Amino acid sequence: MPAYAFEGSVPVVDPGSFLHPTASLIGDVIVGPGCYIGPGASLRGDFGRITVEGNASVQDNVTLHSSAETDCILGYGCTIGHGAVLHGCTLGRHVLVGMNAVVLDTADIGDECLVAALSLVKSGLEAPPRSLIAGNPAKVVKTLTAEQIVWRMEDDGEYVRLARRSLAALVECAPLAAPEPDRRRPARGARAVRLSRSH
């Protein structure tokens, strides 16, 4: 498991959470139940504490870090998109942070907010619950509708299930030289893509 004690602080990962072998947990990191920690994610609790509450997903190449003054806290059911950076901020329950967004120290993001992809949330921003936050620098753009919240909540379950599926079935292997003729599809509703040989 890619976990490292640092100056007496040992990471804590609930056994019901999935931690990809290429992720890295250092020091004062606490991961609750049902979480998915994806490939290349870095959770560094070497200055301050990092807390990831239950049913959260921290996707590929996400960085979570903090300072001695500010912990990094992800509330229950948060989804952190690929490549995002969160530093010493607090997220409420069911917050979605889009791909490659940056959320800086002392930002306080309320429950059920959505931080748009590529946004830069500056230090100290306070966003009320159900806000859409976007831009560089980011600001509260509008209040999310009930329909948008429902869509957001439906997405939560996919990564909770992926954590369970990965715990049960992810196995390191050698790649095949060619796809099998009856190759099974993992994604529901995916359309066929033709692979052609280059000449």
Backbone as CSV, one residue per row, in Angstrom:
resi,resn,N_x,N_y,N_z,CA_x,CA_y,CA_z,C_x,C_y,C_z
1,MET,0.855,-1.194,0.000,0.000,0.000,0.000,0.892,1.246,0.000
2,PRO,0.584,2.245,-0.822,1.443,3.430,-0.964,1.228,4.454,0.147
3,ALA,1.485,4.049,1.376,1.286,4.927,2.528,2.597,5.044,3.298
4,TYR,2.870,6.257,3.776,4.151,6.528,4.426,3.922,7.272,5.738
5,ALA,4.471,6.733,6.823,4.459,7.452,8.096,5.439,8.613,8.008
6,PHE,5.090,9.718,8.685,5.974,10.886,8.677,5.978,11.508,10.063
7,GLU,7.141,11.514,10.696,7.315,12.091,12.028,6.254,11.598,13.012
8,GLY,5.984,10.297,12.943,5.062,9.668,13.870,3.615,9.646,13.431
9,SER,3.266,10.357,12.362,1.890,10.348,11.852,1.759,9.285,10.771
10,VAL,0.842,8.353,11.003,0.617,7.244,10.074,-0.726,7.455,9.383
11,PRO,-0.782,7.381,8.050,-2.067,7.532,7.365,-3.082,6.490,7.835
12,VAL,-4.351,6.869,7.787,-5.455,5.987,8.163,-6.366,5.843,6.948
13,VAL,-6.619,4.596,6.545,-7.521,4.330,5.422,-8.528,3.283,5.867
14,ASP,-9.805,3.632,5.828,-10.841,2.659,6.165,-10.732,1.462,5.217
15,PRO,-10.874,0.235,5.729,-10.736,-0.942,4.861,-11.770,-1.016,3.745
16,GLY,-12.849,-0.254,3.850,-13.856,-0.224,2.791,-13.555,0.776,1.697
17,SER,-12.406,1.429,1.751,-12.005,2.378,0.716,-10.946,1.763,-0.183
18,PHE,-10.920,2.230,-1.429,-9.933,1.744,-2.394,-8.843,2.782,-2.587
19,LEU,-7.604,2.332,-2.476,-6.434,3.184,-2.671,-5.601,2.582,-3.797
20,HIS,-5.521,3.285,-4.937,-4.767,2.746,-6.070,-3.286,2.624,-5.711
21,PRO,-2.620,1.581,-6.203,-1.206,1.382,-5.859,-0.275,2.522,-6.262
22,THR,-0.666,3.352,-7.224,0.202,4.475,-7.600,-0.170,5.776,-6.898
23,ALA,-1.195,5.745,-6.053,-1.506,6.911,-5.217,-0.478,6.981,-4.094
24,SER,-0.423,8.117,-3.399,0.562,8.291,-2.333,-0.070,9.026,-1.160
25,LEU,-0.029,8.405,0.019,-0.525,9.009,1.254,0.651,9.185,2.203
26,ILE,0.834,10.414,2.684,1.983,10.722,3.528,1.521,11.393,4.814
27,GLY,1.875,10.819,5.961,1.675,11.477,7.242,0.239,11.522,7.722
28,ASP,-0.202,12.701,8.141,-1.485,12.871,8.829,-2.632,12.953,7.827
29,VAL,-2.996,11.784,7.299,-4.069,11.653,6.313,-5.090,10.671,6.863
30,ILE,-6.366,11.039,6.798,-7.442,10.167,7.273,-8.454,10.020,6.146
31,VAL,-8.678,8.778,5.702,-9.625,8.489,4.626,-10.741,7.628,5.197
32,GLY,-11.970,8.119,5.101,-13.127,7.417,5.641,-13.595,6.274,4.755
33,PRO,-14.752,5.666,5.082,-15.235,4.485,4.363,-15.801,4.811,2.983
34,GLY,-15.709,3.825,2.086,-16.350,3.929,0.782,-15.701,4.892,-0.180
35,CYS,-14.462,5.297,0.070,-13.795,6.291,-0.789,-13.021,5.620,-1.916
36,TYR,-12.827,6.384,-2.982,-12.011,5.962,-4.114,-10.859,6.946,-4.242
37,ILE,-9.630,6.455,-4.116,-8.430,7.278,-4.283,-7.722,6.767,-5.534
38,GLY,-7.729,7.574,-6.602,-7.343,7.110,-7.922,-5.853,7.119,-8.202
39,PRO,-5.481,6.648,-9.404,-4.076,6.569,-9.801,-3.390,7.929,-9.752
40,GLY,-2.202,7.953,-9.177,-1.399,9.167,-9.163,-1.828,10.234,-8.181
41,ALA,-2.868,9.977,-7.395,-3.307,10.973,-6.408,-2.249,11.122,-5.319
42,SER,-2.052,12.360,-4.851,-1.073,12.639,-3.798,-1.770,13.336,-2.640
43,LEU,-1.789,12.683,-1.482,-2.390,13.235,-0.269,-1.263,13.394,0.744
44,ARG,-0.789,14.624,0.905,0.410,14.882,1.709,0.052,15.573,3.017
45,GLY,0.038,14.793,4.087,-0.214,15.340,5.411,1.074,15.590,6.163
46,ASP,1.998,16.323,5.547,3.292,16.573,6.185,3.357,17.920,6.900
47,PHE,2.458,18.847,6.571,2.369,20.124,7.293,1.098,20.185,8.131
48,GLY,-0.044,19.889,7.531,-1.320,19.882,8.238,-2.075,18.609,7.907
49,ARG,-3.210,18.420,8.559,-4.003,17.208,8.379,-4.836,17.270,7.098
50,ILE,-5.001,16.107,6.488,-5.916,15.936,5.359,-6.976,14.936,5.782
51,THR,-8.243,15.338,5.688,-9.356,14.463,6.043,-10.256,14.292,4.829
52,VAL,-10.486,13.040,4.448,-11.397,12.714,3.352,-12.524,11.899,3.965
53,GLU,-13.703,12.507,4.085,-14.818,11.812,4.722,-15.407,10.763,3.779
54,GLY,-16.350,9.978,4.279,-16.860,8.814,3.572,-17.445,9.101,2.200
55,ASN,-17.377,8.068,1.336,-17.984,8.070,0.003,-17.466,9.182,-0.896
56,ALA,-16.250,9.635,-0.665,-15.647,10.655,-1.528,-14.814,9.978,-2.606
57,SER,-14.628,10.679,-3.724,-13.712,10.183,-4.753,-12.670,11.243,-5.054
58,VAL,-11.423,10.814,-5.016,-10.269,11.664,-5.306,-9.630,11.037,-6.540
59,GLN,-9.850,11.648,-7.685,-9.541,10.983,-8.946,-8.077,11.144,-9.361
60,ASP,-7.763,10.668,-10.545,-6.391,10.568,-11.031,-5.639,11.889,-10.927
61,ASN,-4.422,11.832,-10.375,-3.480,12.959,-10.328,-3.973,14.168,-9.535
62,VAL,-4.897,13.959,-8.631,-5.325,15.025,-7.713,-4.245,15.220,-6.650
63,THR,-4.030,16.477,-6.245,-3.125,16.787,-5.139,-3.916,17.411,-3.997
64,LEU,-3.805,16.826,-2.807,-4.371,17.392,-1.581,-3.212,17.712,-0.650
65,HIS,-3.138,18.964,-0.182,-2.055,19.377,0.699,-2.604,20.457,1.619
66,SER,-1.841,20.815,2.625,-2.278,21.844,3.568,-1.053,22.483,4.199
67,SER,-1.304,23.520,4.968,-0.215,24.168,5.704,-0.376,23.848,7.187
68,ALA,0.547,24.316,7.995,0.452,24.086,9.438,-0.757,24.799,10.030
69,GLU,-1.236,25.841,9.370,-2.358,26.641,9.888,-3.720,26.159,9.393
70,THR,-3.763,25.488,8.250,-5.051,25.140,7.645,-5.063,23.696,7.184
71,ASP,-5.971,22.900,7.739,-6.167,21.532,7.272,-6.869,21.547,5.918
72,CYS,-6.791,20.424,5.235,-7.547,20.215,3.999,-8.634,19.194,4.321
73,ILE,-9.899,19.605,4.179,-11.020,18.759,4.596,-11.987,18.586,3.437
74,LEU,-12.262,17.324,3.091,-13.261,16.998,2.074,-14.439,16.362,2.781
75,GLY,-15.612,16.972,2.664,-16.803,16.460,3.313,-17.320,15.184,2.664
76,TYR,-18.307,14.607,3.297,-18.914,13.354,2.842,-19.386,13.480,1.392
77,GLY,-19.035,12.482,0.578,-19.558,12.410,-0.779,-18.954,13.382,-1.771
78,CYS,-17.827,14.007,-1.454,-17.193,14.936,-2.406,-16.597,14.173,-3.588
79,THR,-16.597,14.815,-4.738,-15.946,14.284,-5.932,-14.917,15.293,-6.401
80,ILE,-13.662,14.869,-6.481,-12.575,15.743,-6.911,-12.075,15.228,-8.255
81,GLY,-12.302,16.018,-9.314,-12.007,15.596,-10.680,-10.521,15.514,-10.970
82,HIS,-10.206,14.829,-12.035,-8.833,14.549,-12.449,-7.977,15.812,-12.461
83,GLY,-6.814,15.720,-11.833,-5.828,16.783,-11.912,-6.076,18.005,-11.048
84,ALA,-7.119,18.001,-10.233,-7.403,19.164,-9.380,-6.367,19.272,-8.258
85,VAL,-6.187,20.500,-7.756,-5.281,20.763,-6.635,-6.070,21.467,-5.540
86,LEU,-6.088,20.881,-4.343,-6.762,21.476,-3.187,-5.723,21.702,-2.102
87,HIS,-5.633,22.938,-1.612,-4.590,23.271,-0.641,-5.207,23.986,0.554
88,GLY,-5.249,23.302,1.689,-5.684,23.929,2.931,-7.077,24.516,2.896
89,CYS,-7.983,23.870,2.163,-9.353,24.381,2.028,-10.330,23.420,2.694
90,THR,-11.571,23.880,2.839,-12.623,23.060,3.430,-13.775,22.948,2.444
91,LEU,-14.174,21.705,2.151,-15.323,21.454,1.291,-16.422,20.819,2.125
92,GLY,-17.652,21.281,1.937,-18.798,20.682,2.607,-19.157,19.335,1.989
93,ARG,-20.355,18.876,2.276,-20.824,17.583,1.770,-21.197,17.685,0.292
94,HIS,-20.894,16.619,-0.452,-21.312,16.470,-1.853,-20.858,17.621,-2.747
95,VAL,-19.669,18.118,-2.524,-19.100,19.151,-3.397,-18.419,18.461,-4.581
96,LEU,-18.609,19.014,-5.769,-17.914,18.539,-6.962,-16.894,19.587,-7.381
97,VAL,-15.630,19.189,-7.458,-14.564,20.054,-7.959,-14.160,19.515,-9.324
98,GLY,-14.315,20.329,-10.363,-14.065,19.890,-11.727,-12.596,19.668,-12.029
99,MET,-12.352,19.067,-13.171,-10.993,18.699,-13.573,-10.069,19.909,-13.656
100,ASN,-8.870,19.733,-13.096,-7.799,20.742,-13.128,-8.160,22.065,-12.458
101,ALA,-9.178,22.067,-11.613,-9.469,23.257,-10.805,-8.469,23.342,-9.658
102,VAL,-8.295,24.558,-9.128,-7.410,24.798,-7.986,-8.215,25.517,-6.909
103,VAL,-8.185,24.984,-5.685,-8.872,25.603,-4.549,-7.816,25.855,-3.475
104,LEU,-7.632,27.132,-3.100,-6.505,27.522,-2.250,-6.888,27.674,-0.777
105,ASP,-5.872,27.952,0.036,-5.980,27.981,1.497,-7.136,28.839,1.993
106,THR,-7.786,28.330,3.021,-8.889,28.954,3.771,-10.146,29.170,2.943
107,ALA,-10.173,28.725,1.684,-11.443,28.740,0.953,-12.402,27.795,1.664
108,ASP,-13.662,28.198,1.752,-14.688,27.418,2.455,-15.867,27.243,1.502
109,ILE,-16.000,26.034,0.970,-16.986,25.750,-0.064,-18.147,24.992,0.575
110,GLY,-19.348,25.562,0.481,-20.518,24.993,1.148,-21.009,23.693,0.529
111,ASP,-21.944,23.046,1.223,-22.515,21.780,0.766,-23.075,21.905,-0.650
112,GLU,-22.908,20.832,-1.428,-23.531,20.671,-2.746,-23.132,21.748,-3.747
113,CYS,-21.951,22.331,-3.566,-21.440,23.297,-4.549,-20.772,22.565,-5.706
114,LEU,-20.642,23.275,-6.808,-19.928,22.775,-7.974,-18.870,23.795,-8.365
115,VAL,-17.605,23.384,-8.336,-16.496,24.231,-8.779,-16.163,23.807,-10.205
116,ALA,-16.335,24.713,-11.159,-16.159,24.374,-12.571,-14.717,23.984,-12.876
117,ALA,-14.554,23.144,-13.890,-13.230,22.733,-14.343,-12.377,23.954,-14.675
118,LEU,-11.087,23.856,-14.359,-10.075,24.884,-14.650,-10.236,26.170,-13.850
119,SER,-11.137,26.193,-12.881,-11.324,27.400,-12.071,-10.192,27.557,-11.063
120,LEU,-9.907,28.808,-10.689,-8.953,29.112,-9.621,-9.706,29.789,-8.486
121,VAL,-9.901,29.046,-7.397,-10.588,29.576,-6.221,-9.525,30.149,-5.293
122,LYS,-9.532,31.460,-5.128,-8.490,32.129,-4.351,-8.678,31.914,-2.854
123,SER,-7.612,32.162,-2.119,-7.639,32.025,-0.661,-8.761,32.855,-0.064
124,GLY,-9.465,32.247,0.894,-10.459,32.975,1.659,-11.840,33.054,1.054
125,LEU,-12.045,32.547,-0.169,-13.387,32.614,-0.755,-14.357,31.784,0.069
126,GLU,-15.517,32.335,0.365,-16.570,31.606,1.066,-17.759,31.489,0.132
127,ALA,-18.165,30.257,-0.144,-19.280,30.019,-1.056,-20.428,29.379,-0.296
128,PRO,-21.641,29.950,-0.397,-22.787,29.342,0.279,-23.173,28.019,-0.377
129,PRO,-23.951,27.189,0.321,-24.369,25.908,-0.247,-25.026,26.070,-1.616
130,ARG,-24.833,25.040,-2.454,-25.459,24.930,-3.774,-25.031,26.022,-4.747
131,SER,-23.814,26.509,-4.602,-23.305,27.533,-5.519,-22.577,26.892,-6.694
132,LEU,-22.715,27.522,-7.863,-21.833,27.243,-8.987,-20.708,28.262,-8.921
133,ILE,-19.478,27.761,-8.850,-18.294,28.607,-8.687,-17.435,28.417,-9.931
134,ALA,-17.092,29.509,-10.614,-16.360,29.369,-11.873,-15.508,30.597,-12.132
135,GLY,-14.447,30.406,-12.924,-13.635,31.517,-13.392,-12.232,31.521,-12.833
136,ASN,-11.447,32.507,-13.297,-10.073,32.705,-12.840,-9.817,34.208,-12.730
137,PRO,-9.946,34.773,-11.512,-10.280,34.079,-10.258,-11.753,33.686,-10.219
138,ALA,-12.039,32.616,-9.488,-13.406,32.103,-9.428,-14.283,32.965,-8.540
139,LYS,-15.565,32.988,-8.886,-16.571,33.662,-8.062,-17.851,32.848,-8.122
140,VAL,-18.767,33.141,-7.217,-20.065,32.480,-7.232,-20.861,33.043,-8.399
141,VAL,-21.237,32.166,-9.317,-21.930,32.580,-10.538,-23.440,32.542,-10.352
142,LYS,-23.928,31.488,-9.706,-25.374,31.348,-9.497,-25.622,30.267,-8.457
143,THR,-26.890,30.117,-8.096,-27.318,29.031,-7.220,-27.792,27.881,-8.091
144,LEU,-27.349,26.671,-7.777,-27.741,25.500,-8.548,-29.208,25.166,-8.312
145,THR,-29.862,24.666,-9.357,-31.267,24.273,-9.252,-31.375,22.898,-8.601
146,ALA,-32.590,22.559,-8.175,-32.831,21.242,-7.588,-32.491,20.135,-8.584
147,GLU,-32.805,20.357,-9.869,-32.514,19.356,-10.898,-31.007,19.140,-11.041
148,GLN,-30.254,20.216,-10.983,-28.798,20.097,-11.084,-28.215,19.368,-9.879
149,ILE,-28.806,19.595,-8.720,-28.346,18.895,-7.513,-28.629,17.402,-7.633
150,VAL,-29.805,17.040,-8.149,-30.148,15.627,-8.323,-29.149,14.963,-9.265
151,TRP,-28.826,15.635,-10.384,-27.842,15.093,-11.333,-26.509,14.865,-10.633
152,ARG,-26.118,15.814,-9.837,-24.845,15.724,-9.117,-24.841,14.541,-8.152
153,MET,-25.934,14.362,-7.418,-26.000,13.296,-6.423,-26.003,11.919,-7.081
154,GLU,-26.636,11.815,-8.263,-26.652,10.533,-8.965,-25.237,10.106,-9.338
155,ASP,-24.392,11.069,-9.654,-23.015,10.771,-10.042,-22.197,10.221,-8.872
156,ASP,-22.546,10.600,-7.645,-21.807,10.132,-6.465,-21.691,8.620,-6.422
157,GLY,-22.796,7.944,-6.698,-22.838,6.500,-6.539,-21.886,5.742,-7.436
158,GLU,-21.568,6.302,-8.598,-20.691,5.604,-9.537,-19.316,5.340,-8.924
159,TYR,-18.753,6.332,-8.255,-17.416,6.139,-7.684,-17.450,5.346,-6.382
160,VAL,-18.550,5.390,-5.652,-18.687,4.514,-4.484,-18.689,3.067,-4.958
161,ARG,-19.447,2.804,-6.024,-19.467,1.452,-6.589,-18.107,1.083,-7.180
162,LEU,-17.438,2.054,-7.812,-16.118,1.767,-8.380,-15.115,1.397,-7.289
163,ALA,-15.212,2.029,-6.137,-14.331,1.663,-5.021,-14.537,0.198,-4.648
164,ARG,-15.801,-0.226,-4.541,-16.090,-1.622,-4.195,-15.625,-2.568,-5.303
165,ARG,-15.901,-2.181,-6.562,-15.490,-3.019,-7.692,-13.970,-3.162,-7.740
166,SER,-13.269,-2.062,-7.482,-11.805,-2.094,-7.539,-11.220,-2.943,-6.418
167,LEU,-11.804,-2.838,-5.222,-11.346,-3.681,-4.115,-11.505,-5.158,-4.453
168,ALA,-12.589,-5.483,-5.165,-12.895,-6.877,-5.459,-12.167,-7.415,-6.687
169,ALA,-11.876,-6.552,-7.673,-11.493,-7.102,-8.972,-10.281,-6.470,-9.642
170,LEU,-9.674,-5.434,-9.075,-8.512,-4.826,-9.727,-7.283,-5.699,-9.491
171,VAL,-6.680,-6.173,-10.571,-5.533,-7.073,-10.491,-4.478,-6.603,-11.485
172,GLU,-3.239,-6.466,-11.029,-2.165,-6.113,-11.948,-1.943,-7.255,-12.929
173,CYS,-1.716,-6.918,-14.208,-1.565,-7.951,-15.233,-0.675,-7.444,-16.357
174,ALA,-0.269,-8.366,-17.223,0.432,-7.987,-18.449,-0.616,-7.695,-19.520
175,PRO,-0.400,-6.674,-20.366,-1.385,-6.374,-21.404,-1.382,-7.439,-22.495
176,LEU,-2.535,-7.597,-23.155,-2.631,-8.491,-24.305,-2.039,-7.808,-25.534
177,ALA,-1.640,-8.603,-26.513,-1.099,-8.052,-27.758,-2.205,-7.583,-28.695
178,ALA,-3.418,-8.137,-28.525,-4.552,-7.758,-29.382,-5.838,-8.007,-28.607
179,PRO,-6.913,-7.269,-28.929,-8.175,-7.492,-28.216,-8.810,-8.824,-28.597
180,GLU,-9.484,-9.442,-27.626,-10.211,-10.670,-27.901,-11.405,-10.353,-28.799
181,PRO,-11.848,-11.311,-29.646,-12.987,-11.045,-30.541,-14.276,-10.713,-29.787
182,ASP,-14.477,-11.325,-28.634,-15.707,-11.100,-27.866,-15.430,-10.258,-26.618
183,ARG,-14.568,-9.269,-26.767,-14.118,-8.469,-25.621,-15.289,-7.807,-24.901
184,ARG,-15.332,-7.989,-23.599,-16.391,-7.428,-22.754,-16.186,-5.931,-22.566
185,ARG,-17.295,-5.176,-22.531,-17.238,-3.728,-22.308,-17.531,-3.412,-20.848
186,PRO,-16.654,-2.628,-20.169,-16.944,-2.250,-18.789,-17.939,-1.104,-18.684
187,ALA,-18.007,-0.246,-19.714,-18.844,0.958,-19.631,-20.204,0.697,-20.256
188,ARG,-21.258,1.052,-19.525,-22.603,0.897,-20.059,-22.857,1.957,-21.119
189,GLY,-23.462,1.555,-22.221,-23.870,2.514,-23.236,-22.745,3.074,-24.074
190,ALA,-21.545,2.508,-23.970,-20.442,3.025,-24.779,-20.635,2.610,-26.228
191,ARG,-20.262,3.491,-27.154,-20.394,3.129,-28.561,-19.100,2.485,-29.046
192,ALA,-19.231,1.673,-30.076,-18.074,0.966,-30.611,-17.125,1.935,-31.299
193,VAL,-15.842,1.705,-31.127,-14.810,2.490,-31.799,-13.939,1.520,-32.588
194,ARG,-13.796,1.791,-33.885,-12.992,0.899,-34.729,-11.507,1.210,-34.558
195,LEU,-10.743,0.166,-34.297,-9.292,0.306,-34.222,-8.715,-0.132,-35.555
196,SER,-8.015,0.753,-36.229,-7.427,0.401,-37.523,-5.912,0.396,-37.403
197,ARG,-5.284,-0.446,-38.174,-3.819,-0.512,-38.188,-3.283,0.585,-39.093
198,SER,-2.217,1.233,-38.681,-1.580,2.220,-39.548,-0.677,1.494,-40.535
199,HIS,-0.644,1.983,-41.774,0.157,1.334,-42.822,1.360,2.178,-43.147
